[in-house]
């Protein structure tokens, strides 16, 4: 499963607060690809919670 953060990210920190194993905030959210498979439910929750829809889960 591929998870990306597009350029609309505002670095609000919502994703990191929901799933810090996968997301961290720098200039925008950064994805730890190696942790996605073990945290997929939280990744989907973070994507749903993103206020600008910047997290893309494929």
PyMOL Python script that loads the backbone (N, CA, C, O; Angstrom):
from pymol import cmd

cmd.read_pdbstr("""\
ATOM      1  N   UNK A   1       0.837  -1.175   0.000  1.00  0.00           N
ATOM      2  CA  UNK A   1       0.000   0.000   0.000  1.00  0.00           C
ATOM      3  C   UNK A   1       0.882   1.238   0.000  1.00  0.00           C
ATOM      4  O   UNK A   1       1.822   1.341   0.787  1.00  0.00           O
ATOM      5  N   UNK A   2       0.577   2.166  -0.877  1.00  0.00           N
ATOM      6  CA  UNK A   2       1.360   3.391  -0.983  1.00  0.00           C
ATOM      7  C   UNK A   2       0.641   4.542  -0.287  1.00  0.00           C
ATOM      8  O   UNK A   2      -0.560   4.738  -0.472  1.00  0.00           O
ATOM      9  N   UNK A   3       1.382   5.294   0.508  1.00  0.00           N
ATOM     10  CA  UNK A   3       0.846   6.464   1.191  1.00  0.00           C
ATOM     11  C   UNK A   3       1.716   7.650   0.811  1.00  0.00           C
ATOM     12  O   UNK A   3       2.936   7.612   0.972  1.00  0.00           O
ATOM     13  N   UNK A   4       1.087   8.699   0.306  1.00  0.00           N
ATOM     14  CA  UNK A   4       1.815   9.917  -0.042  1.00  0.00           C
ATOM     15  C   UNK A   4       1.115  11.117   0.563  1.00  0.00           C
ATOM     16  O   UNK A   4      -0.070  11.066   0.892  1.00  0.00           O
ATOM     17  N   UNK A   5       1.865  12.191   0.704  1.00  0.00           N
ATOM     18  CA  UNK A   5       1.328  13.457   1.190  1.00  0.00           C
ATOM     19  C   UNK A   5       1.545  14.463   0.079  1.00  0.00           C
ATOM     20  O   UNK A   5       2.681  14.723  -0.319  1.00  0.00           O
ATOM     21  N   UNK A   6       0.450  15.036  -0.428  1.00  0.00           N
ATOM     22  CA  UNK A   6       0.590  15.979  -1.535  1.00  0.00           C
ATOM     23  C   UNK A   6       0.911  17.393  -1.039  1.00  0.00           C
ATOM     24  O   UNK A   6       0.977  17.640   0.166  1.00  0.00           O
ATOM     25  N   UNK A   7       1.107  18.306  -1.976  1.00  0.00           N
ATOM     26  CA  UNK A   7       1.565  19.650  -1.647  1.00  0.00           C
ATOM     27  C   UNK A   7       0.529  20.520  -0.947  1.00  0.00           C
ATOM     28  O   UNK A   7       0.846  21.636  -0.536  1.00  0.00           O
ATOM     29  N   UNK A   8      -0.702  20.036  -0.802  1.00  0.00           N
ATOM     30  CA  UNK A   8      -1.701  20.832  -0.087  1.00  0.00           C
ATOM     31  C   UNK A   8      -1.547  20.724   1.431  1.00  0.00           C
ATOM     32  O   UNK A   8      -2.261  21.396   2.175  1.00  0.00           O
ATOM     33  N   UNK A   9      -0.618  19.880   1.894  1.00  0.00           N
ATOM     34  CA  UNK A   9      -0.373  19.700   3.330  1.00  0.00           C
ATOM     35  C   UNK A   9      -0.052  21.035   3.989  1.00  0.00           C
ATOM     36  O   UNK A   9       0.769  21.804   3.488  1.00  0.00           O
ATOM     37  N   UNK A  10      -0.713  21.305   5.128  1.00  0.00           N
ATOM     38  CA  UNK A  10      -0.472  22.539   5.879  1.00  0.00           C
ATOM     39  C   UNK A  10       0.302  22.283   7.170  1.00  0.00           C
ATOM     40  O   UNK A  10       0.440  23.182   8.000  1.00  0.00           O
ATOM     41  N   UNK A  11       0.802  21.072   7.338  1.00  0.00           N
ATOM     42  CA  UNK A  11       1.613  20.679   8.499  1.00  0.00           C
ATOM     43  C   UNK A  11       0.897  20.965   9.817  1.00  0.00           C
ATOM     44  O   UNK A  11       1.498  21.469  10.765  1.00  0.00           O
ATOM     45  N   UNK A  12      -0.393  20.637   9.865  1.00  0.00           N
ATOM     46  CA  UNK A  12      -1.191  20.903  11.068  1.00  0.00           C
ATOM     47  C   UNK A  12      -0.885  19.935  12.201  1.00  0.00           C
ATOM     48  O   UNK A  12      -1.111  20.256  13.368  1.00  0.00           O
ATOM     49  N   UNK A  13      -0.375  18.757  11.869  1.00  0.00           N
ATOM     50  CA  UNK A  13      -0.016  17.777  12.886  1.00  0.00           C
ATOM     51  C   UNK A  13      -1.094  16.773  13.220  1.00  0.00           C
ATOM     52  O   UNK A  13      -0.877  15.905  14.066  1.00  0.00           O
ATOM     53  N   UNK A  14      -2.251  16.860  12.584  1.00  0.00           N
ATOM     54  CA  UNK A  14      -3.336  15.914  12.881  1.00  0.00           C
ATOM     55  C   UNK A  14      -2.908  14.480  12.603  1.00  0.00           C
ATOM     56  O   UNK A  14      -3.164  13.591  13.415  1.00  0.00           O
ATOM     57  N   UNK A  15      -2.266  14.247  11.479  1.00  0.00           N
ATOM     58  CA  UNK A  15      -1.857  12.879  11.131  1.00  0.00           C
ATOM     59  C   UNK A  15      -0.843  12.337  12.126  1.00  0.00           C
ATOM     60  O   UNK A  15      -0.913  11.174  12.524  1.00  0.00           O
ATOM     61  N   UNK A  16       0.088  13.175  12.523  1.00  0.00           N
ATOM     62  CA  UNK A  16       1.108  12.749  13.472  1.00  0.00           C
ATOM     63  C   UNK A  16       0.489  12.424  14.837  1.00  0.00           C
ATOM     64  O   UNK A  16       0.928  11.492  15.511  1.00  0.00           O
ATOM     65  N   UNK A  17      -0.521  13.184  15.242  1.00  0.00           N
ATOM     66  CA  UNK A  17      -1.158  12.913  16.531  1.00  0.00           C
ATOM     67  C   UNK A  17      -1.952  11.608  16.494  1.00  0.00           C
ATOM     68  O   UNK A  17      -2.106  10.951  17.523  1.00  0.00           O
ATOM     69  N   UNK A  18      -2.456  11.227  15.321  1.00  0.00           N
ATOM     70  CA  UNK A  18      -3.208   9.981  15.179  1.00  0.00           C
ATOM     71  C   UNK A  18      -2.279   8.793  14.983  1.00  0.00           C
ATOM     72  O   UNK A  18      -2.532   7.716  15.523  1.00  0.00           O
ATOM     73  N   UNK A  19      -1.206   8.972  14.217  1.00  0.00           N
ATOM     74  CA  UNK A  19      -0.328   7.840  13.877  1.00  0.00           C
ATOM     75  C   UNK A  19       1.126   8.305  13.767  1.00  0.00           C
ATOM     76  O   UNK A  19       1.664   8.458  12.671  1.00  0.00           O
ATOM     77  N   UNK A  20       1.738   8.522  14.908  1.00  0.00           N
ATOM     78  CA  UNK A  20       3.124   9.020  14.913  1.00  0.00           C
ATOM     79  C   UNK A  20       4.130   7.978  14.442  1.00  0.00           C
ATOM     80  O   UNK A  20       5.272   8.318  14.134  1.00  0.00           O
ATOM     81  N   UNK A  21       3.717   6.707  14.381  1.00  0.00           N
ATOM     82  CA  UNK A  21       4.608   5.670  13.860  1.00  0.00           C
ATOM     83  C   UNK A  21       4.867   5.857  12.366  1.00  0.00           C
ATOM     84  O   UNK A  21       5.915   5.461  11.856  1.00  0.00           O
ATOM     85  N   UNK A  22       3.901   6.466  11.668  1.00  0.00           N
ATOM     86  CA  UNK A  22       4.009   6.629  10.218  1.00  0.00           C
ATOM     87  C   UNK A  22       4.272   8.075   9.816  1.00  0.00           C
ATOM     88  O   UNK A  22       5.056   8.332   8.903  1.00  0.00           O
ATOM     89  N   UNK A  23       3.625   9.018  10.489  1.00  0.00           N
ATOM     90  CA  UNK A  23       3.719  10.421  10.069  1.00  0.00           C
ATOM     91  C   UNK A  23       4.558  11.243  11.029  1.00  0.00           C
ATOM     92  O   UNK A  23       4.479  11.087  12.248  1.00  0.00           O
ATOM     93  N   UNK A  24       5.367  12.125  10.450  1.00  0.00           N
ATOM     94  CA  UNK A  24       6.080  13.131  11.225  1.00  0.00           C
ATOM     95  C   UNK A  24       5.977  14.442  10.449  1.00  0.00           C
ATOM     96  O   UNK A  24       5.831  14.446   9.227  1.00  0.00           O
ATOM     97  N   UNK A  25       6.056  15.543  11.175  1.00  0.00           N
ATOM     98  CA  UNK A  25       5.899  16.853  10.547  1.00  0.00           C
ATOM     99  C   UNK A  25       7.256  17.521  10.421  1.00  0.00           C
ATOM    100  O   UNK A  25       7.982  17.680  11.403  1.00  0.00           O
ATOM    101  N   UNK A  26       7.583  17.904   9.210  1.00  0.00           N
ATOM    102  CA  UNK A  26       8.766  18.729   8.939  1.00  0.00           C
ATOM    103  C   UNK A  26       8.208  19.984   8.277  1.00  0.00           C
ATOM    104  O   UNK A  26       7.420  20.689   8.908  1.00  0.00           O
ATOM    105  N   UNK A  27       8.574  20.294   7.049  1.00  0.00           N
ATOM    106  CA  UNK A  27       7.924  21.397   6.336  1.00  0.00           C
ATOM    107  C   UNK A  27       6.500  21.002   5.970  1.00  0.00           C
ATOM    108  O   UNK A  27       5.607  21.844   5.877  1.00  0.00           O
ATOM    109  N   UNK A  28       6.312  19.710   5.766  1.00  0.00           N
ATOM    110  CA  UNK A  28       4.999  19.100   5.586  1.00  0.00           C
ATOM    111  C   UNK A  28       5.098  17.703   6.166  1.00  0.00           C
ATOM    112  O   UNK A  28       6.172  17.278   6.592  1.00  0.00           O
ATOM    113  N   UNK A  29       3.999  16.996   6.186  1.00  0.00           N
ATOM    114  CA  UNK A  29       4.018  15.642   6.743  1.00  0.00           C
ATOM    115  C   UNK A  29       4.933  14.742   5.912  1.00  0.00           C
ATOM    116  O   UNK A  29       4.969  14.825   4.684  1.00  0.00           O
ATOM    117  N   UNK A  30       5.668  13.886   6.613  1.00  0.00           N
ATOM    118  CA  UNK A  30       6.573  12.931   5.991  1.00  0.00           C
ATOM    119  C   UNK A  30       6.107  11.535   6.393  1.00  0.00           C
ATOM    120  O   UNK A  30       5.711  11.310   7.537  1.00  0.00           O
ATOM    121  N   UNK A  31       6.158  10.600   5.444  1.00  0.00           N
ATOM    122  CA  UNK A  31       5.673   9.241   5.671  1.00  0.00           C
ATOM    123  C   UNK A  31       6.846   8.297   5.895  1.00  0.00           C
ATOM    124  O   UNK A  31       7.805   8.286   5.124  1.00  0.00           O
ATOM    125  N   UNK A  32       6.759   7.506   6.961  1.00  0.00           N
ATOM    126  CA  UNK A  32       7.714   6.427   7.226  1.00  0.00           C
ATOM    127  C   UNK A  32       7.150   5.183   6.543  1.00  0.00           C
ATOM    128  O   UNK A  32       6.350   4.458   7.135  1.00  0.00           O
ATOM    129  N   UNK A  33       7.557   4.939   5.319  1.00  0.00           N
ATOM    130  CA  UNK A  33       6.993   3.855   4.504  1.00  0.00           C
ATOM    131  C   UNK A  33       7.116   2.480   5.145  1.00  0.00           C
ATOM    132  O   UNK A  33       6.257   1.623   4.935  1.00  0.00           O
ATOM    133  N   UNK A  34       8.164   2.259   5.917  1.00  0.00           N
ATOM    134  CA  UNK A  34       8.370   0.940   6.502  1.00  0.00           C
ATOM    135  C   UNK A  34       7.348   0.617   7.595  1.00  0.00           C
ATOM    136  O   UNK A  34       7.186  -0.549   7.955  1.00  0.00           O
ATOM    137  N   UNK A  35       6.662   1.623   8.123  1.00  0.00           N
ATOM    138  CA  UNK A  35       5.698   1.405   9.203  1.00  0.00           C
ATOM    139  C   UNK A  35       4.250   1.361   8.721  1.00  0.00           C
ATOM    140  O   UNK A  35       3.348   1.086   9.512  1.00  0.00           O
ATOM    141  N   UNK A  36       4.015   1.624   7.448  1.00  0.00           N
ATOM    142  CA  UNK A  36       2.647   1.715   6.938  1.00  0.00           C
ATOM    143  C   UNK A  36       1.878   0.404   7.109  1.00  0.00           C
ATOM    144  O   UNK A  36       0.759   0.419   7.621  1.00  0.00           O
ATOM    145  N   UNK A  37       2.442  -0.709   6.698  1.00  0.00           N
ATOM    146  CA  UNK A  37       1.726  -1.993   6.707  1.00  0.00           C
ATOM    147  C   UNK A  37       1.249  -2.386   8.104  1.00  0.00           C
ATOM    148  O   UNK A  37       0.164  -2.949   8.254  1.00  0.00           O
ATOM    149  N   UNK A  38       2.043  -2.095   9.111  1.00  0.00           N
ATOM    150  CA  UNK A  38       1.672  -2.466  10.477  1.00  0.00           C
ATOM    151  C   UNK A  38       0.676  -1.508  11.119  1.00  0.00           C
ATOM    152  O   UNK A  38       0.148  -1.787  12.196  1.00  0.00           O
ATOM    153  N   UNK A  39       0.419  -0.381  10.464  1.00  0.00           N
ATOM    154  CA  UNK A  39      -0.436   0.657  11.046  1.00  0.00           C
ATOM    155  C   UNK A  39      -1.519   1.133  10.085  1.00  0.00           C
ATOM    156  O   UNK A  39      -1.957   2.279  10.175  1.00  0.00           O
ATOM    157  N   UNK A  40      -1.953   0.284   9.178  1.00  0.00           N
ATOM    158  CA  UNK A  40      -2.828   0.716   8.094  1.00  0.00           C
ATOM    159  C   UNK A  40      -4.149   1.305   8.578  1.00  0.00           C
ATOM    160  O   UNK A  40      -4.641   2.260   7.976  1.00  0.00           O
ATOM    161  N   UNK A  41      -4.737   0.770   9.640  1.00  0.00           N
ATOM    162  CA  UNK A  41      -5.992   1.333  10.136  1.00  0.00           C
ATOM    163  C   UNK A  41      -5.802   2.772  10.623  1.00  0.00           C
ATOM    164  O   UNK A  41      -6.639   3.637  10.365  1.00  0.00           O
ATOM    165  N   UNK A  42      -4.704   3.018  11.324  1.00  0.00           N
ATOM    166  CA  UNK A  42      -4.406   4.370  11.801  1.00  0.00           C
ATOM    167  C   UNK A  42      -4.063   5.308  10.652  1.00  0.00           C
ATOM    168  O   UNK A  42      -4.388   6.495  10.695  1.00  0.00           O
ATOM    169  N   UNK A  43      -3.407   4.778   9.627  1.00  0.00           N
ATOM    170  CA  UNK A  43      -3.086   5.582   8.447  1.00  0.00           C
ATOM    171  C   UNK A  43      -4.374   6.045   7.768  1.00  0.00           C
ATOM    172  O   UNK A  43      -4.500   7.208   7.386  1.00  0.00           O
ATOM    173  N   UNK A  44      -5.321   5.132   7.625  1.00  0.00           N
ATOM    174  CA  UNK A  44      -6.603   5.499   7.011  1.00  0.00           C
ATOM    175  C   UNK A  44      -7.359   6.504   7.865  1.00  0.00           C
ATOM    176  O   UNK A  44      -7.992   7.416   7.335  1.00  0.00           O
ATOM    177  N   UNK A  45      -7.297   6.345   9.183  1.00  0.00           N
ATOM    178  CA  UNK A  45      -7.938   7.298  10.089  1.00  0.00           C
ATOM    179  C   UNK A  45      -7.303   8.680   9.939  1.00  0.00           C
ATOM    180  O   UNK A  45      -8.005   9.691   9.913  1.00  0.00           O
ATOM    181  N   UNK A  46      -5.978   8.720   9.842  1.00  0.00           N
ATOM    182  CA  UNK A  46      -5.273   9.992   9.664  1.00  0.00           C
ATOM    183  C   UNK A  46      -5.639  10.641   8.335  1.00  0.00           C
ATOM    184  O   UNK A  46      -5.823  11.856   8.264  1.00  0.00           O
ATOM    185  N   UNK A  47      -5.745   9.842   7.293  1.00  0.00           N
ATOM    186  CA  UNK A  47      -6.125  10.377   5.983  1.00  0.00           C
ATOM    187  C   UNK A  47      -7.525  10.987   6.037  1.00  0.00           C
ATOM    188  O   UNK A  47      -7.763  12.057   5.477  1.00  0.00           O
ATOM    189  N   UNK A  48      -8.443  10.306   6.708  1.00  0.00           N
ATOM    190  CA  UNK A  48      -9.804  10.818   6.850  1.00  0.00           C
ATOM    191  C   UNK A  48      -9.849  12.100   7.678  1.00  0.00           C
ATOM    192  O   UNK A  48     -10.693  12.964   7.441  1.00  0.00           O
ATOM    193  N   UNK A  49      -8.944  12.224   8.647  1.00  0.00           N
ATOM    194  CA  UNK A  49      -8.935  13.380   9.533  1.00  0.00           C
ATOM    195  C   UNK A  49      -8.206  14.586   8.963  1.00  0.00           C
ATOM    196  O   UNK A  49      -8.339  15.690   9.490  1.00  0.00           O
ATOM    197  N   UNK A  50      -7.444  14.396   7.903  1.00  0.00           N
ATOM    198  CA  UNK A  50      -6.673  15.496   7.323  1.00  0.00           C
ATOM    199  C   UNK A  50      -7.624  16.608   6.857  1.00  0.00           C
ATOM    200  O   UNK A  50      -8.499  16.362   6.027  1.00  0.00           O
ATOM    201  N   UNK A  51      -7.457  17.829   7.385  1.00  0.00           N
ATOM    202  CA  UNK A  51      -8.396  18.900   7.047  1.00  0.00           C
ATOM    203  C   UNK A  51      -8.326  19.378   5.599  1.00  0.00           C
ATOM    204  O   UNK A  51      -9.264  20.012   5.114  1.00  0.00           O
ATOM    205  N   UNK A  52      -7.237  19.086   4.910  1.00  0.00           N
ATOM    206  CA  UNK A  52      -7.097  19.522   3.519  1.00  0.00           C
ATOM    207  C   UNK A  52      -7.011  18.346   2.540  1.00  0.00           C
ATOM    208  O   UNK A  52      -6.796  18.551   1.346  1.00  0.00           O
ATOM    209  N   UNK A  53      -7.176  17.129   3.034  1.00  0.00           N
ATOM    210  CA  UNK A  53      -7.164  15.951   2.173  1.00  0.00           C
ATOM    211  C   UNK A  53      -5.821  15.694   1.518  1.00  0.00           C
ATOM    212  O   UNK A  53      -5.758  15.227   0.381  1.00  0.00           O
ATOM    213  N   UNK A  54      -4.748  15.997   2.229  1.00  0.00           N
ATOM    214  CA  UNK A  54      -3.408  15.885   1.639  1.00  0.00           C
ATOM    215  C   UNK A  54      -2.847  14.465   1.636  1.00  0.00           C
ATOM    216  O   UNK A  54      -1.897  14.182   0.907  1.00  0.00           O
ATOM    217  N   UNK A  55      -3.417  13.577   2.434  1.00  0.00           N
ATOM    218  CA  UNK A  55      -2.889  12.211   2.542  1.00  0.00           C
ATOM    219  C   UNK A  55      -3.613  11.323   1.545  1.00  0.00           C
ATOM    220  O   UNK A  55      -4.839  11.204   1.563  1.00  0.00           O
ATOM    221  N   UNK A  56      -2.827  10.702   0.678  1.00  0.00           N
ATOM    222  CA  UNK A  56      -3.374   9.823  -0.351  1.00  0.00           C
ATOM    223  C   UNK A  56      -2.957   8.381  -0.062  1.00  0.00           C
ATOM    224  O   UNK A  56      -1.768   8.069   0.014  1.00  0.00           O
ATOM    225  N   UNK A  57      -3.951   7.513   0.097  1.00  0.00           N
ATOM    226  CA  UNK A  57      -3.701   6.096   0.381  1.00  0.00           C
ATOM    227  C   UNK A  57      -4.154   5.298  -0.820  1.00  0.00           C
ATOM    228  O   UNK A  57      -5.321   5.350  -1.207  1.00  0.00           O
ATOM    229  N   UNK A  58      -3.225   4.554  -1.413  1.00  0.00           N
ATOM    230  CA  UNK A  58      -3.550   3.762  -2.621  1.00  0.00           C
ATOM    231  C   UNK A  58      -3.240   2.306  -2.390  1.00  0.00           C
ATOM    232  O   UNK A  58      -3.443   1.483  -3.283  1.00  0.00           O
TER     233      UNK A  58
END
""", "prot")
cmd.dss("prot")
cmd.show_as("cartoon", "prot")
cmd.util.cbc("prot")
cmd.orient("prot")
